[in-house]
Amino acid sequence: MEKYKSIINLPHHVSTVYKPMPMINRAAQFSPFAALTGYDDAIVETSRLTDRRIELTGAEEDAISRALARLERGDVVDLTYFVPDKRKAGGRYVTEKVTVKQVVAAEGKITTSDGRSIDMQSIIDVELQTRRE
């Protein structure tokens, strides 16, 4: 304290040219900032869980293949299939009620009435809801 004895009691300088900064702006100068831009996003992405793809047995694959072979245009089915994650290893399983538009066994695809194409290799369960009439 001895070092600042000569200036400690001097009056606070107030500019005659500039008006005082509002307290909110003054406080913003000292607010935290993101020194590592994108770090929070990377942490969230890393902590996001994905499922592993289930490996079916030969008997399970045969049962699904037979069920898919019986599908016809207009059938409504519940399909459970694997959707790979676009950003990291793994993915998630989705169960959806879809209307079959076309089964293309040569390409291994099922086309739905809403225009989506589902890879037959990713399907782990098929349940027929209604047969077309």
C-alpha positions as CSV (number, residue, x, y, z in Angstrom):
1,M,0.0,0.0,0.0
2,E,2.9,2.3,0.7
3,K,3.8,2.2,-3.0
4,Y,0.4,3.8,-4.0
5,K,0.2,6.4,-1.2
6,S,0.7,9.3,-3.5
7,I,-2.2,8.4,-5.8
8,I,-4.7,6.6,-3.6
9,N,-6.7,9.6,-2.6
10,L,-6.8,11.4,-5.9
11,P,-10.2,12.1,-7.4
12,H,-11.6,9.8,-10.0
13,H,-11.1,11.1,-13.6
14,V,-14.3,11.9,-15.5
15,S,-14.0,12.6,-19.2
16,T,-15.4,15.9,-20.5
17,V,-15.4,14.5,-24.1
18,Y,-17.0,11.1,-23.7
19,K,-20.2,10.2,-21.8
20,P,-19.9,7.4,-19.2
21,M,-20.4,3.9,-20.4
22,P,-23.7,2.3,-19.2
23,M,-23.2,-0.3,-16.5
24,I,-24.6,-3.2,-18.6
25,N,-22.0,-2.6,-21.3
26,R,-19.2,-2.1,-18.8
27,A,-20.1,-5.5,-17.2
28,A,-20.2,-7.2,-20.6
29,Q,-16.4,-6.5,-20.9
30,F,-15.8,-8.9,-18.1
31,S,-18.2,-11.6,-19.1
32,P,-16.8,-15.1,-19.9
33,F,-16.1,-15.9,-23.5
34,A,-15.8,-19.1,-25.5
35,A,-12.0,-19.5,-25.8
36,L,-12.5,-22.9,-27.4
37,T,-15.1,-22.3,-30.1
38,G,-17.0,-25.5,-30.8
39,Y,-15.8,-27.3,-27.7
40,D,-19.2,-27.5,-26.1
41,D,-20.7,-29.0,-29.4
42,A,-17.9,-31.5,-29.5
43,I,-18.6,-32.6,-26.0
44,V,-22.3,-33.0,-26.7
45,E,-21.6,-35.0,-29.9
46,T,-19.2,-37.3,-28.1
47,S,-21.6,-38.0,-25.3
48,R,-24.5,-38.7,-27.7
49,L,-25.2,-42.4,-27.6
50,T,-25.6,-44.7,-30.6
51,D,-26.6,-48.3,-30.9
52,R,-24.6,-51.1,-32.4
53,R,-25.9,-52.9,-35.4
54,I,-27.4,-56.3,-34.3
55,E,-25.9,-59.3,-36.0
56,L,-28.7,-61.7,-36.8
57,T,-28.3,-65.5,-36.9
58,G,-28.8,-67.4,-40.1
59,A,-32.2,-68.7,-39.0
60,E,-33.3,-65.1,-38.1
61,E,-32.1,-63.8,-41.5
62,D,-34.0,-66.6,-43.3
63,A,-37.2,-65.8,-41.4
64,I,-36.9,-62.1,-42.3
65,S,-36.1,-63.0,-46.0
66,R,-39.2,-65.2,-46.2
67,A,-41.4,-62.5,-44.6
68,L,-40.0,-59.9,-47.0
69,A,-40.5,-62.2,-50.0
70,R,-44.2,-62.4,-49.2
71,L,-44.7,-58.7,-49.2
72,E,-46.8,-57.1,-52.0
73,R,-47.6,-53.6,-53.2
74,G,-50.0,-51.9,-50.7
75,D,-49.2,-54.1,-47.7
76,V,-49.0,-52.2,-44.5
77,V,-46.1,-53.5,-42.3
78,D,-44.3,-52.6,-39.1
79,L,-40.6,-52.6,-40.0
80,T,-37.8,-52.4,-37.5
81,Y,-34.6,-51.4,-39.2
82,F,-31.2,-49.9,-38.5
83,V,-30.4,-46.3,-39.5
84,P,-26.7,-45.5,-39.5
85,D,-25.6,-42.4,-37.8
86,K,-24.1,-39.8,-40.2
87,R,-21.6,-38.4,-37.7
88,K,-20.2,-41.4,-35.8
89,A,-20.0,-45.1,-35.6
90,G,-23.3,-46.9,-34.8
91,G,-26.8,-45.6,-35.3
92,R,-30.3,-46.3,-34.0
93,Y,-33.1,-48.7,-34.6
94,V,-36.4,-47.4,-35.8
95,T,-39.8,-49.1,-35.9
96,E,-42.2,-47.6,-38.4
97,K,-45.5,-48.5,-39.9
98,V,-45.0,-48.2,-43.7
99,T,-47.0,-49.0,-46.8
100,V,-45.0,-51.1,-49.3
101,K,-44.8,-49.6,-52.8
102,Q,-42.2,-52.1,-54.2
103,V,-39.9,-54.8,-53.2
104,V,-36.8,-55.0,-55.3
105,A,-35.0,-58.1,-54.2
106,A,-32.3,-57.8,-56.8
107,E,-31.2,-54.4,-55.3
108,G,-32.1,-55.5,-51.7
109,K,-34.4,-52.5,-51.2
110,I,-38.0,-51.9,-50.2
111,T,-39.6,-48.7,-51.5
112,T,-42.3,-47.2,-49.4
113,S,-45.4,-45.3,-50.5
114,D,-43.8,-42.1,-49.2
115,G,-40.8,-42.6,-51.6
116,R,-38.2,-43.8,-49.1
117,S,-35.9,-46.7,-49.8
118,I,-35.1,-49.1,-47.0
119,D,-32.1,-51.5,-47.3
120,M,-33.3,-55.1,-46.6
121,Q,-30.0,-55.9,-44.9
122,S,-30.8,-53.3,-42.2
123,I,-34.3,-54.8,-41.3
124,I,-34.4,-56.9,-38.1
125,D,-38.2,-57.3,-37.8
126,V,-41.2,-57.4,-40.1
127,E,-44.7,-57.6,-38.9
128,L,-47.6,-57.6,-41.4
129,Q,-50.4,-55.3,-40.3
130,T,-52.8,-55.4,-43.2
131,R,-52.7,-57.2,-46.5
132,R,-53.7,-55.2,-49.6
133,E,-57.1,-56.0,-51.0
